[in-house]
Amino acid sequence: MNKSFDVKTDEQGGWFKVQRWFVDKLNDTEGALIPMGPENMQKWPKAEKDYQVFLENASRLMIRFKKPERLIKMIVNIIDEQLGITHTSILLYKAEKNAFILIDSKGESGMKIPIGFIRMTHENPLIKIFNERKNYLISENGVLMHEEVTALLKNKESLEKHEDLGELLELVLRQMELLKANICLPLYYKKSLIGVLVLGNKVSREKFTRQEIGFFMTLANDAAMAISNAQLIQNLQESIDEVKGLYMREHNVFIHTAIALATAIDARDPYTHGHTERVTDYCMSVAQDLEEIPEARSYKNFKETLHISALLHDVGKIGIPDNILNKKGKLTKKEFEKIKEHPTIGATILAPIRELGDVIREVRYHQERYDGSGYPEGLKGAHIPLIARIIAVCDAFDAITTDRPYRQRKTSEIAIQEVRRCSGTQFDPIVVSAFLLAFEKGKILKNGVRHSGKK
């Protein structure tokens, strides 16, 4: 155990020390890009609730780590130190082993589960009940609690409604007892089970509160998203490393990997299917009339940087919850503020990949407006990178001419009028001119986007 993490929760300011320790850890760890400052620490609630606020902030930081498993281990350590639980462990699915592996475990002496020792296949009753979603027959939130499973097994009348559930529950209960588990929480990402969070009893023998269960569910969801995101980025990085030194092969593999990543992002929202491909095509058409201007020449490779930036401009939407991304109807102010985080999240996700160079900057600023009223930094005019200004116009045109959950698409003529109207305010007039020229030449609608209500 790290001696520098030896704090007492009953001392005034104890959680301030935990926060300071965690910030120090972030500064020492690769991928810790945005540590919280002292001004945030001083606003935290009192000690009895500090652990929840602390862990919520930690879970939000997961997306900024290249290796979220390292942060998960920190969180497991904190749960063990601060909540007085007999043990805490996490099982994660490893595709190469086709099994769920114990990646971390903390607990009292004699109760600690050996790391890496436990492997569960899809046939394991605990994995099976989560995979088949039968856990929701036991509890509304899908969390398995030892006492609830035990009580249900005694209720023969309830079990008669669900064939074979009783036999499966008996096996699940036996598995939970082998794991010394009071609570098991599934880690779902989209429709897939990617892990299980296992919690023992409280040392005090008190029951977990409803608030604590809800908090652990949130933590499990955040962990699932962070791990899946890291795997996507890791695959992208591995592709680059594999072909390093072979420029053409590297370029082709990288582009295809970027396309695959962009396709995965588009797939989260059926309304924006093909959005990234169209925006990229529009950008490349506009670039033909801009590549000779001084700003374009200042790039090491203008067209390639534009191509990759357009493909990855929405990568940050990985970090936006589906219920916000796919919402039918107007977003609340809080939901829109969450959406506005996607350029920063995208730049943060791509930052570890050194080969991307200028791409990260373009992804970060593609939602800035020419008049300075955009986000995330309110850049104005030429302070916004040229490629980001190009993506902004093409992105907006595609948004207007495609169906969205909250409105039907409009004709290309209406979209063109809107682009013209926003020239000099939302958009760079030079980029707008190049876009309009490409439109008049028929380059923008070459893939059959609706024009005048007809294909």
Kinemage of the C-alpha trace (Angstrom):
@kinemage 1
@onewidth
@group {chain A} dominant
@subgroup {mainchain}
@vectorlist {calphas} color= white
{ca met a 1} P 0.000 0.000 0.000
{ca asn a 2} L 1.246 3.457 -0.829
{ca lys a 3} L 2.144 5.158 2.462
{ca ser a 4} L 1.447 8.575 0.970
{ca phe a 5} L -2.220 7.527 0.760
{ca asp a 6} L -2.517 6.928 4.503
{ca val a 7} L -5.307 9.302 5.487
{ca lys a 8} L -8.116 9.162 8.052
{ca thr a 9} L -11.662 9.972 7.028
{ca asp a 10} L -12.612 11.222 10.488
{ca glu a 11} L -9.969 13.946 10.498
{ca gln a 12} L -11.054 17.386 9.355
{ca gly a 13} L -9.697 17.970 5.881
{ca gly a 14} L -8.925 14.256 5.374
{ca trp a 15} L -10.629 14.218 2.010
{ca phe a 16} L -8.717 17.310 0.959
{ca lys a 17} L -5.570 15.185 1.457
{ca val a 18} L -7.096 12.401 -0.647
{ca gln a 19} L -7.875 14.911 -3.377
{ca arg a 20} L -4.338 16.307 -3.223
{ca trp a 21} L -2.952 12.751 -3.403
{ca phe a 22} L -5.089 11.992 -6.451
{ca val a 23} L -4.026 15.173 -8.274
{ca asp a 24} L -0.393 14.250 -7.592
{ca lys a 25} L -1.086 10.816 -9.061
{ca leu a 26} L -2.648 12.391 -12.150
{ca asn a 27} L 0.394 14.576 -12.691
{ca asp a 28} L 2.642 11.525 -12.475
{ca thr a 29} L 0.542 9.339 -14.787
{ca glu a 30} L 0.545 9.375 -18.575
{ca gly a 31} L -2.804 10.453 -19.944
{ca ala a 32} L -3.689 12.631 -16.961
{ca leu a 33} L -4.252 15.694 -19.064
{ca ile a 34} L -6.622 17.891 -17.086
{ca pro a 35} L -6.089 17.663 -13.301
{ca met a 36} L -8.452 19.596 -11.081
{ca gly a 37} L -7.115 22.753 -9.480
{ca pro a 38} L -7.186 23.808 -5.825
{ca glu a 39} L -10.088 26.163 -6.495
{ca asn a 40} L -12.332 23.151 -7.116
{ca met a 41} L -11.121 21.231 -4.074
{ca gln a 42} L -12.081 23.969 -1.652
{ca lys a 43} L -15.701 23.926 -2.826
{ca trp a 44} L -16.262 20.266 -1.927
{ca pro a 45} L -18.912 19.184 0.623
{ca lys a 46} L -18.127 17.914 4.131
{ca ala a 47} L -16.367 14.612 4.841
{ca glu a 48} L -19.439 12.383 5.124
{ca lys a 49} L -20.301 12.980 1.453
{ca asp a 50} L -16.880 13.773 0.066
{ca tyr a 51} L -16.156 10.211 -1.049
{ca gln a 52} L -19.036 10.313 -3.544
{ca val a 53} L -18.027 13.669 -5.002
{ca phe a 54} L -14.439 12.489 -5.195
{ca leu a 55} L -15.250 9.252 -7.028
{ca glu a 56} L -17.633 11.021 -9.410
{ca asn a 57} L -14.830 13.376 -10.418
{ca ala a 58} L -12.481 10.403 -10.768
{ca ser a 59} L -14.919 8.598 -13.066
{ca arg a 60} L -15.182 11.668 -15.297
{ca leu a 61} L -11.406 11.719 -15.573
{ca met a 62} L -11.345 8.167 -16.936
{ca ile a 63} L -11.944 9.297 -20.493
{ca arg a 64} L -8.697 11.313 -20.348
{ca phe a 65} L -6.569 8.279 -19.601
{ca lys a 66} L -4.825 6.234 -22.261
{ca lys a 67} L -5.091 3.250 -19.916
{ca pro a 68} L -8.321 3.503 -17.908
{ca glu a 69} L -7.512 0.241 -16.128
{ca arg a 70} L -4.855 2.178 -14.214
{ca leu a 71} L -7.458 4.669 -13.032
{ca ile a 72} L -9.856 1.841 -12.189
{ca lys a 73} L -7.185 0.384 -9.930
{ca met a 74} L -6.936 3.748 -8.186
{ca ile a 75} L -10.699 3.812 -7.700
{ca val a 76} L -10.696 0.255 -6.349
{ca asn a 77} L -7.967 1.301 -3.928
{ca ile a 78} L -9.979 4.328 -2.798
{ca ile a 79} L -13.137 2.236 -2.267
{ca asp a 80} L -11.100 -0.173 -0.182
{ca glu a 81} L -9.488 2.601 1.908
{ca gln a 82} L -12.428 4.900 2.429
{ca leu a 83} L -15.682 2.910 2.405
{ca gly a 84} L -14.782 0.097 4.756
{ca ile a 85} L -15.725 -2.768 2.427
{ca thr a 86} L -14.276 -6.232 3.035
{ca his a 87} L -13.151 -6.383 -0.566
{ca thr a 88} L -13.637 -4.766 -3.968
{ca ser a 89} L -12.721 -6.322 -7.297
{ca ile a 90} L -13.326 -5.869 -11.023
{ca leu a 91} L -13.576 -8.503 -13.746
{ca leu a 92} L -13.028 -7.335 -17.339
{ca tyr a 93} L -13.656 -9.133 -20.607
{ca lys a 94} L -10.480 -9.909 -22.551
{ca ala a 95} L -11.217 -10.759 -26.187
{ca glu a 96} L -7.901 -12.518 -26.725
{ca lys a 97} L -8.759 -14.947 -23.908
{ca asn a 98} L -12.511 -14.972 -24.529
{ca ala a 99} L -13.063 -14.745 -20.797
{ca phe a 100} L -13.667 -12.301 -17.963
{ca ile a 101} L -10.449 -11.829 -16.006
{ca leu a 102} L -9.969 -10.389 -12.522
{ca ile a 103} L -7.831 -7.286 -13.143
{ca asp a 104} L -7.799 -5.815 -9.637
{ca ser a 105} L -8.817 -6.731 -6.121
{ca lys a 106} L -8.444 -5.057 -2.756
{ca gly a 107} L -9.613 -6.178 0.679
{ca glu a 108} L -8.778 -7.320 4.152
{ca ser a 109} L -6.110 -9.957 4.751
{ca gly a 110} L -7.493 -13.423 4.134
{ca met a 111} L -10.329 -12.161 1.952
{ca lys a 112} L -8.416 -10.755 -0.997
{ca ile a 113} L -9.097 -12.532 -4.295
{ca pro a 114} L -5.889 -13.298 -6.261
{ca ile a 115} L -5.518 -10.962 -9.263
{ca gly a 116} L -5.481 -12.814 -12.591
{ca phe a 117} L -6.430 -16.089 -10.928
{ca ile a 118} L -10.141 -15.947 -11.671
{ca arg a 119} L -11.307 -16.424 -15.266
{ca met a 120} L -14.981 -16.666 -16.144
{ca thr a 121} L -16.241 -17.824 -19.525
{ca his a 122} L -19.599 -16.857 -21.007
{ca glu a 123} L -21.024 -20.068 -19.530
{ca asn a 124} L -20.299 -18.957 -15.981
{ca pro a 125} L -23.697 -18.457 -14.251
{ca leu a 126} L -22.830 -14.944 -13.060
{ca ile a 127} L -21.738 -13.890 -16.561
{ca lys a 128} L -24.671 -15.701 -18.133
{ca ile a 129} L -27.330 -13.967 -16.025
{ca phe a 130} L -25.874 -10.556 -16.919
{ca asn a 131} L -25.425 -11.421 -20.611
{ca glu a 132} L -29.007 -12.653 -20.914
{ca arg a 133} L -30.285 -9.630 -18.924
{ca lys a 134} L -32.075 -11.916 -16.470
{ca asn a 135} L -30.654 -9.772 -13.671
{ca tyr a 136} L -33.494 -7.327 -14.417
{ca leu a 137} L -35.990 -10.016 -13.397
{ca ile a 138} L -34.458 -9.840 -9.929
{ca ser a 139} L -34.049 -6.087 -9.508
{ca glu a 140} L -35.187 -3.066 -11.498
{ca asn a 141} L -31.676 -1.621 -11.677
{ca gly a 142} L -30.032 -4.910 -12.702
{ca val a 143} L -27.799 -5.014 -9.623
{ca leu a 144} L -27.469 -8.411 -7.932
{ca met a 145} L -27.528 -8.285 -4.130
{ca his a 146} L -26.894 -11.432 -2.102
{ca glu a 147} L -29.880 -10.905 0.189
{ca glu a 148} L -32.278 -10.264 -2.732
{ca val a 149} L -31.135 -13.383 -4.601
{ca thr a 150} L -31.499 -15.436 -1.395
{ca ala a 151} L -34.988 -14.059 -0.746
{ca leu a 152} L -36.123 -14.751 -4.309
{ca leu a 153} L -34.940 -18.363 -4.111
{ca lys a 154} L -37.232 -18.828 -1.105
{ca asn a 155} L -40.181 -17.383 -3.031
{ca lys a 156} L -41.236 -20.416 -5.086
{ca glu a 157} L -44.335 -18.637 -6.410
{ca ser a 158} L -42.258 -15.916 -8.110
{ca leu a 159} L -39.843 -18.438 -9.597
{ca glu a 160} L -42.680 -20.401 -11.229
{ca lys a 161} L -43.236 -17.451 -13.595
{ca his a 162} L -39.753 -17.802 -15.090
{ca glu a 163} L -38.680 -21.233 -16.263
{ca asp a 164} L -35.166 -22.340 -15.243
{ca leu a 165} L -34.523 -19.070 -13.348
{ca gly a 166} L -34.451 -20.860 -9.992
{ca glu a 167} L -31.703 -23.251 -11.085
{ca leu a 168} L -29.653 -20.406 -12.562
{ca leu a 169} L -30.086 -18.305 -9.406
{ca glu a 170} L -28.822 -21.116 -7.218
{ca leu a 171} L -25.657 -21.278 -9.328
{ca val a 172} L -25.344 -17.476 -9.259
{ca leu a 173} L -25.685 -17.417 -5.476
{ca arg a 174} L -22.990 -20.084 -5.156
{ca gln a 175} L -20.742 -18.043 -7.467
{ca met a 176} L -21.320 -14.877 -5.409
{ca glu a 177} L -20.421 -16.739 -2.239
{ca leu a 178} L -17.206 -18.014 -3.826
{ca leu a 179} L -16.376 -14.400 -4.719
{ca lys a 180} L -17.435 -13.276 -1.222
{ca ala a 181} L -19.744 -10.843 -3.001
{ca asn a 182} L -22.504 -8.874 -1.337
{ca ile a 183} L -23.178 -6.942 -4.552
{ca cys a 184} L -22.360 -7.579 -8.217
{ca leu a 185} L -22.844 -4.772 -10.750
{ca pro a 186} L -22.651 -5.337 -14.534
{ca leu a 187} L -20.505 -3.058 -16.715
{ca tyr a 188} L -22.422 -2.663 -19.982
{ca tyr a 189} L -21.256 -0.762 -23.043
{ca lys a 190} L -24.046 -0.463 -25.596
{ca lys a 191} L -25.440 -4.013 -25.709
{ca ser a 192} L -22.348 -5.848 -24.518
{ca leu a 193} L -21.255 -6.937 -21.058
{ca ile a 194} L -17.609 -5.925 -20.705
{ca gly a 195} L -17.078 -6.402 -16.982
{ca val a 196} L -18.418 -6.949 -13.465
{ca leu a 197} L -17.805 -4.848 -10.343
{ca val a 198} L -17.798 -7.029 -7.215
{ca leu a 199} L -18.301 -5.555 -3.732
{ca gly a 200} L -18.062 -7.444 -0.443
{ca asn a 201} L -19.834 -6.587 2.803
{ca lys a 202} L -19.267 -3.423 4.753
{ca val a 203} L -16.820 -4.010 7.584
{ca ser a 204} L -19.426 -2.412 9.872
{ca arg a 205} L -21.989 -5.009 8.688
{ca glu a 206} L -24.362 -2.162 7.841
{ca lys a 207} L -26.415 -2.460 4.674
{ca phe a 208} L -25.550 -0.444 1.590
{ca thr a 209} L -27.860 2.533 1.188
{ca arg a 210} L -29.937 3.135 -1.902
{ca gln a 211} L -27.833 6.215 -2.606
{ca glu a 212} L -24.625 4.152 -2.499
{ca ile a 213} L -26.039 1.529 -4.867
{ca gly a 214} L -27.065 4.255 -7.322
{ca phe a 215} L -23.630 5.800 -7.123
{ca phe a 216} L -21.875 2.490 -7.841
{ca met a 217} L -24.147 1.983 -10.863
{ca thr a 218} L -23.036 5.359 -12.244
{ca leu a 219} L -19.417 4.478 -11.594
{ca ala a 220} L -19.829 1.135 -13.389
{ca asn a 221} L -21.356 2.859 -16.444
{ca asp a 222} L -18.559 5.439 -16.588
{ca ala a 223} L -15.918 2.721 -16.280
{ca ala a 224} L -17.492 0.712 -19.125
{ca met a 225} L -17.456 3.709 -21.468
{ca ala a 226} L -13.865 4.636 -20.561
{ca ile a 227} L -12.558 1.130 -21.164
{ca ser a 228} L -14.294 0.816 -24.540
{ca asn a 229} L -13.000 4.211 -25.628
{ca ala a 230} L -9.447 3.285 -24.672
{ca gln a 231} L -9.649 0.049 -26.650
{ca leu a 232} L -10.677 1.955 -29.792
{ca ile a 233} L -7.814 4.423 -29.417
{ca gln a 234} L -5.360 1.665 -28.542
{ca asn a 235} L -6.289 -0.179 -31.735
{ca leu a 236} L -5.706 3.019 -33.697
{ca gln a 237} L -2.314 3.562 -32.057
{ca glu a 238} L -1.276 -0.061 -32.667
{ca ser a 239} L -2.163 0.295 -36.344
{ca ile a 240} L 0.106 3.330 -36.632
{ca asp a 241} L 3.002 1.646 -34.809
{ca glu a 242} L 2.717 -1.515 -36.897
{ca val a 243} L 3.358 0.280 -40.183
{ca lys a 244} L 5.745 2.963 -38.975
{ca gly a 245} L 8.463 3.741 -41.511
{ca leu a 246} L 6.377 2.583 -44.482
{ca tyr a 247} L 4.680 5.822 -45.405
{ca met a 248} L 2.134 4.682 -47.984
{ca arg a 249} L 1.124 1.599 -46.069
{ca glu a 250} L 0.969 3.601 -42.862
{ca his a 251} L -1.175 6.242 -44.510
{ca asn a 252} L -3.644 3.734 -45.966
{ca val a 253} L -3.965 1.711 -42.772
{ca phe a 254} L -4.391 4.862 -40.718
{ca ile a 255} L -7.060 6.267 -43.029
{ca his a 256} L -9.011 2.997 -42.983
{ca thr a 257} L -8.698 2.785 -39.205
{ca ala a 258} L -9.905 6.385 -38.901
{ca ile a 259} L -12.822 5.565 -41.219
{ca ala a 260} L -13.678 2.529 -39.078
{ca leu a 261} L -13.569 4.682 -35.950
{ca ala a 262} L -15.706 7.361 -37.603
{ca thr a 263} L -18.192 4.696 -38.736
{ca ala a 264} L -18.414 3.383 -35.178
{ca ile a 265} L -19.223 6.905 -33.972
{ca asp a 266} L -21.860 7.428 -36.679
{ca ala a 267} L -23.435 4.069 -35.803
{ca arg a 268} L -24.373 5.351 -32.356
{ca asp a 269} L -26.949 7.615 -33.988
{ca pro a 270} L -29.007 6.221 -36.907
{ca tyr a 271} L -29.993 9.767 -37.875
{ca thr a 272} L -26.403 10.760 -38.617
{ca his a 273} L -25.396 7.580 -40.440
{ca gly a 274} L -22.867 8.512 -43.119
{ca his a 275} L -22.425 12.034 -41.707
{ca thr a 276} L -18.651 11.770 -41.330
{ca glu a 277} L -18.166 10.397 -44.852
{ca arg a 278} L -20.255 13.186 -46.390
{ca val a 279} L -18.559 15.948 -44.401
{ca thr a 280} L -15.162 14.564 -45.417
{ca asp a 281} L -16.169 14.521 -49.107
{ca tyr a 282} L -17.450 18.106 -48.892
{ca cys a 283} L -14.234 19.247 -47.197
{ca met a 284} L -12.026 17.680 -49.870
{ca ser a 285} L -14.116 19.311 -52.619
{ca val a 286} L -13.797 22.737 -50.967
{ca ala a 287} L -10.039 22.220 -50.487
{ca gln a 288} L -9.436 22.184 -54.242
{ca asp a 289} L -10.092 25.936 -54.402
{ca leu a 290} L -8.233 26.785 -51.185
{ca glu a 291} L -5.024 24.762 -51.327
{ca glu a 292} L -3.012 27.593 -52.906
{ca ile a 293} L -3.832 30.307 -50.356
{ca pro a 294} L -1.051 31.180 -47.827
{ca glu a 295} L -2.871 29.655 -44.844
{ca ala a 296} L -3.222 26.323 -46.621
{ca arg a 297} L 0.447 26.334 -47.627
{ca ser a 298} L 1.450 26.812 -43.991
{ca tyr a 299} L 0.367 23.223 -43.286
{ca lys a 300} L 2.953 20.496 -43.750
{ca asn a 301} L 0.391 18.512 -45.751
{ca phe a 302} L -2.818 20.510 -46.087
{ca lys a 303} L -5.040 17.962 -47.843
{ca glu a 304} L -3.977 14.998 -45.741
{ca thr a 305} L -4.476 16.961 -42.512
{ca leu a 306} L -7.900 18.086 -43.724
{ca his a 307} L -8.838 14.530 -44.709
{ca ile a 308} L -7.953 13.017 -41.337
{ca ser a 309} L -9.377 15.957 -39.352
{ca ala a 310} L -12.707 15.667 -41.162
{ca leu a 311} L -12.828 11.912 -40.548
{ca leu a 312} L -12.175 12.368 -36.823
{ca his a 313} L -13.921 15.679 -36.138
{ca asp a 314} L -16.719 14.027 -34.130
{ca val a 315} L -14.585 11.444 -32.299
{ca gly a 316} L -15.395 13.225 -29.019
{ca lys a 317} L -19.013 12.084 -29.278
{ca ile a 318} L -17.749 8.771 -27.913
{ca gly a 319} L -17.873 10.516 -24.545
{ca ile a 320} L -21.460 11.816 -24.904
{ca pro a 321} L -24.196 9.579 -23.393
{ca asp a 322} L -26.588 7.969 -25.888
{ca asn a 323} L -29.662 9.438 -24.161
{ca ile a 324} L -28.388 12.943 -25.020
{ca leu a 325} L -26.941 12.124 -28.448
{ca asn a 326} L -30.166 10.460 -29.645
{ca lys a 327} L -32.689 12.637 -27.809
{ca lys a 328} L -35.861 13.417 -29.756
{ca gly a 329} L -36.720 17.001 -29.009
{ca lys a 330} L -34.969 20.078 -27.763
{ca leu a 331} L -31.964 19.615 -25.502
{ca thr a 332} L -31.988 21.154 -22.048
{ca lys a 333} L -29.341 23.747 -21.225
{ca lys a 334} L -27.441 21.136 -19.197
{ca glu a 335} L -27.630 18.583 -22.040
{ca phe a 336} L -26.406 21.136 -24.589
{ca glu a 337} L -23.481 22.008 -22.334
{ca lys a 338} L -22.622 18.293 -22.340
{ca ile a 339} L -22.795 18.185 -26.159
{ca lys a 340} L -20.471 21.198 -26.284
{ca glu a 341} L -17.783 19.121 -24.570
{ca his a 342} L -17.291 16.840 -27.593
{ca pro a 343} L -14.589 18.906 -29.390
{ca thr a 344} L -12.495 19.036 -26.205
{ca ile a 345} L -13.094 15.348 -25.486
{ca gly a 346} L -12.101 14.504 -29.074
{ca ala a 347} L -8.852 16.461 -28.837
{ca thr a 348} L -8.096 14.836 -25.468
{ca ile a 349} L -8.703 11.340 -26.819
{ca leu a 350} L -6.405 11.929 -29.814
{ca ala a 351} L -3.676 13.795 -27.890
{ca pro a 352} L -1.620 10.670 -27.018
{ca ile a 353} L -1.213 9.853 -30.740
{ca arg a 354} L 1.808 11.991 -31.610
{ca glu a 355} L 1.528 11.319 -35.349
{ca leu a 356} L -1.729 13.277 -35.586
{ca gly a 357} L 0.006 16.654 -35.154
{ca asp a 358} L -2.267 19.457 -36.388
{ca val a 359} L -5.311 17.161 -36.523
{ca ile a 360} L -5.854 17.474 -32.774
{ca arg a 361} L -6.038 21.265 -33.044
{ca glu a 362} L -8.561 21.116 -35.909
{ca val a 363} L -10.796 18.640 -34.032
{ca arg a 364} L -10.725 20.858 -30.946
{ca tyr a 365} L -11.770 24.038 -32.779
{ca his a 366} L -14.233 22.856 -35.439
{ca gln a 367} L -17.165 24.312 -33.459
{ca glu a 368} L -15.669 27.791 -33.134
{ca arg a 369} L -17.510 30.625 -34.947
{ca tyr a 370} L -15.908 33.290 -37.118
{ca asp a 371} L -17.384 36.085 -34.943
{ca gly a 372} L -15.960 34.566 -31.731
{ca ser a 373} L -19.234 33.240 -30.297
{ca gly a 374} L -18.375 29.543 -30.714
{ca tyr a 375} L -16.853 26.982 -28.366
{ca pro a 376} L -14.777 25.711 -26.602
{ca glu a 377} L -12.574 28.832 -26.447
{ca gly a 378} L -14.447 31.527 -28.360
{ca leu a 379} L -11.690 31.976 -30.965
{ca lys a 380} L -12.325 34.592 -33.637
{ca gly a 381} L -11.484 35.024 -37.323
{ca ala a 382} L -8.009 33.906 -38.388
{ca his a 383} L -7.272 32.699 -34.864
{ca ile a 384} L -9.417 29.681 -35.765
{ca pro a 385} L -7.299 27.211 -37.818
{ca leu a 386} L -8.234 27.153 -41.528
{ca ile a 387} L -9.130 23.454 -41.572
{ca ala a 388} L -11.418 23.871 -38.565
{ca arg a 389} L -13.162 26.709 -40.434
{ca ile a 390} L -13.654 24.458 -43.475
{ca ile a 391} L -15.086 21.621 -41.363
{ca ala a 392} L -17.488 24.082 -39.673
{ca val a 393} L -19.149 25.005 -42.989
{ca cys a 394} L -19.349 21.441 -44.328
{ca asp a 395} L -20.569 20.091 -40.978
{ca ala a 396} L -23.380 22.667 -40.829
{ca phe a 397} L -24.468 22.034 -44.444
{ca asp a 398} L -24.770 18.297 -43.805
{ca ala a 399} L -26.659 18.878 -40.544
{ca ile a 400} L -29.250 21.013 -42.379
{ca thr a 401} L -29.706 18.579 -45.298
{ca thr a 402} L -30.127 15.382 -43.241
{ca asp a 403} L -32.857 14.179 -40.895
{ca arg a 404} L -32.307 14.667 -37.174
{ca pro a 405} L -34.355 13.356 -34.202
{ca tyr a 406} L -35.730 16.864 -33.564
{ca arg a 407} L -36.482 17.935 -37.176
{ca gln a 408} L -36.700 16.827 -40.810
{ca arg a 409} L -34.001 17.689 -43.312
{ca lys a 410} L -34.257 20.748 -45.537
{ca thr a 411} L -33.457 21.130 -49.217
{ca ser a 412} L -29.965 21.996 -50.375
{ca glu a 413} L -31.203 25.414 -51.612
{ca ile a 414} L -32.356 26.321 -48.103
{ca ala a 415} L -29.054 25.054 -46.697
{ca ile a 416} L -27.091 27.149 -49.194
{ca gln a 417} L -29.120 30.237 -48.237
{ca glu a 418} L -28.305 29.578 -44.588
{ca val a 419} L -24.583 29.208 -45.349
{ca arg a 420} L -24.650 32.512 -47.272
{ca arg a 421} L -26.568 34.239 -44.466
{ca cys a 422} L -24.019 33.158 -41.859
{ca ser a 423} L -20.980 34.221 -43.897
{ca gly a 424} L -18.927 36.614 -41.777
{ca thr a 425} L -20.687 35.660 -38.537
{ca gln a 426} L -20.670 31.882 -38.060
{ca phe a 427} L -18.481 31.097 -41.090
{ca asp a 428} L -15.312 32.420 -42.739
{ca pro a 429} L -16.347 34.327 -45.923
{ca ile a 430} L -13.396 32.884 -47.874
{ca val a 431} L -14.391 29.325 -46.997
{ca val a 432} L -18.037 30.092 -47.798
{ca ser a 433} L -17.013 31.356 -51.253
{ca ala a 434} L -15.052 28.168 -51.939
{ca phe a 435} L -17.962 26.041 -50.694
{ca leu a 436} L -20.468 27.858 -52.922
{ca leu a 437} L -18.155 27.448 -55.915
{ca ala a 438} L -17.838 23.713 -55.246
{ca phe a 439} L -21.637 23.514 -54.938
{ca glu a 440} L -22.162 25.295 -58.260
{ca lys a 441} L -19.719 22.877 -59.914
{ca gly a 442} L -21.812 19.940 -58.623
{ca lys a 443} L -19.064 18.606 -56.352
{ca ile a 444} L -20.987 18.895 -53.085
{ca leu a 445} L -23.961 16.777 -54.146
{ca lys a 446} L -22.072 14.204 -56.201
{ca asn a 447} L -23.170 11.361 -53.908
{ca gly a 448} L -26.865 11.891 -54.422
{ca val a 449} L -27.832 14.087 -51.489
{ca arg a 450} L -31.347 15.500 -51.962
{ca his a 451} L -31.506 18.607 -54.104
{ca ser a 452} L -34.776 20.555 -54.591
{ca gly a 453} L -36.582 17.668 -52.928
{ca lys a 454} L -35.422 15.208 -55.628
{ca lys a 455} L -32.544 12.726 -55.830
